[in-house]
Amino acid sequence: MGYFLNPTSVILNFEASQRSIVNVDKSGIITHLNRIAGTSDRYVYISRPRRFGKTWIANMLAAYYTKG
């Protein structure tokens, strides 16, 4: 197990980031993107670890937003 220099601060920062609008549950990504489309927040960075579905999400979004 690792050691944290300031574990209380880390936990509070993590909890704050979970409540922020920056942290998005990926299961509702289409709903979120529809809500922010056309606003100044329309640029989205999808961060996931290796082999956790970034390409899958991109393909799903492409299929959803294309007419073909």
C-alpha positions as CSV (number, residue, x, y, z in Angstrom):
1,M,0.0,0.0,0.0
2,G,1.3,3.4,-0.9
3,Y,1.6,6.5,1.4
4,F,-0.1,9.8,0.8
5,L,1.5,13.0,2.0
6,N,-1.9,14.6,2.7
7,P,-4.6,11.9,2.5
8,T,-7.4,14.2,3.7
9,S,-6.7,16.8,1.0
10,V,-6.6,14.1,-1.7
11,I,-10.0,12.7,-0.6
12,L,-11.6,16.1,-0.4
13,N,-10.2,17.0,-3.9
14,F,-11.4,13.7,-5.3
15,E,-14.9,14.2,-3.9
16,A,-15.0,17.7,-5.2
17,S,-14.0,16.6,-8.7
18,Q,-16.8,14.0,-8.7
19,R,-19.4,16.7,-8.1
20,S,-18.0,19.0,-10.8
21,I,-19.4,19.1,-14.3
22,V,-16.0,18.1,-15.7
23,N,-16.4,14.6,-14.4
24,V,-19.1,12.9,-16.7
25,D,-20.5,9.5,-16.2
26,K,-19.7,7.8,-19.6
27,S,-22.9,5.9,-19.7
28,G,-24.8,9.1,-20.3
29,I,-22.4,10.7,-22.7
30,I,-25.0,11.2,-25.5
31,T,-27.3,13.0,-23.1
32,H,-24.5,15.2,-21.9
33,L,-23.3,16.0,-25.4
34,N,-26.8,16.9,-26.5
35,R,-27.1,19.3,-23.5
36,I,-23.8,21.1,-24.2
37,A,-24.0,21.2,-28.0
38,G,-23.9,24.7,-29.3
39,T,-22.5,26.2,-26.0
40,S,-19.0,27.3,-25.2
41,D,-18.5,24.0,-23.3
42,R,-18.9,22.0,-26.5
43,Y,-15.4,20.7,-26.5
44,V,-15.1,17.4,-24.6
45,Y,-12.1,15.4,-23.6
46,I,-12.9,11.7,-23.0
47,S,-10.3,10.3,-20.7
48,R,-10.3,6.6,-20.0
49,P,-7.4,4.2,-19.4
50,R,-6.0,2.0,-22.1
51,R,-8.3,-0.6,-23.4
52,F,-11.4,0.9,-21.7
53,G,-13.4,1.9,-24.7
54,K,-12.4,5.3,-26.1
55,T,-12.7,4.0,-29.7
56,W,-16.0,2.3,-28.8
57,I,-17.4,5.6,-27.5
58,A,-16.1,7.5,-30.5
59,N,-17.7,4.9,-32.9
60,M,-21.0,5.1,-31.0
61,L,-21.0,8.9,-31.2
62,A,-20.2,8.8,-34.9
63,A,-23.1,6.4,-35.5
64,Y,-25.4,8.5,-33.4
65,Y,-24.6,11.9,-34.9
66,T,-24.2,10.9,-38.6
67,K,-27.1,10.6,-41.1
68,G,-25.7,7.6,-43.0
